[in-house]
């Protein structure tokens, strides 16, 4: 998996981060999360999504 881009939207109470990534097989996908998640949680979720997309699970 390769991260291609990201964007951050914020307001008074929170931030939303959107990551655009590419799987090992070249499929692009995005994932949006709030700032309440840890980087480890986000990394695990991105890897799960990439694996699911590549293996059509």
Buried (B, 14 or more C-beta within 10 A) or exposed (E): BEEEEEEEEEEEEEEEBEBEBBBEEEEEBBBEBEEEEEEEEBEEBBEEBBEEBBEEE
